[in-house]
Amino acid sequence: MSQHELLVQLVKQLPTDFEPHGSRSCTDDWGPDCSCGCKHFLELAGTLGYDWGVCSHIQSPRAGLLTFEHMGCRFFEEGEEADENGSKHN
C-alpha cells in the first residue's frame, strides 16, 4: 500500500468536503480548493506535500485536520506566490 493510499484511509471526511469525500457538489457549490494555493494549507513534507497538508484556518471545518488538496473549503484565501527567484509576493 502506498503512502497516499494509507492517507486516503486515514483522512477524516466531512459533509462540507467536495464529493466524493463529502456532500458538497463540485458543480453546484464550486469554489477554489487547497490545490489553488490557499494560504492556510500547510503542506506535508516531501512528495506527500504535493497533495496533502493540514488546514490552519481556525474557522474552517478542516482546521487542524489532515487534508487532501481537492477536498474543498469555503474559507479559501489566496496565498503568496513565489517567482522564479523564490521571492514571495501577492
Phi, psi and omega in degrees: 000132180285164177297321178299314179297323177296316180295324177301322179287329184273331189296137177281125179260134183242152178302332181282354177282156174294149172300144008270004183280328182220205185260349182288134178277128176293334182277312186273336185229042186290146172199169179297149175248182185301333180292348180271008175095038178295132181290347181265357181271108180266107185293143172293158179289155176074198184291338176297334179294347175292334184234341190234147176196195177232136179279132181247013178273114188301332182271349181286143174299338181267006182307126177077005184254146168304133186222131171278138190302340182256015180286333176084153181197138179283357182255023178303134171225130182297135179266184178279145177253143177266138175275183184295344177269358180088001178281133181267144177202162177273000000 
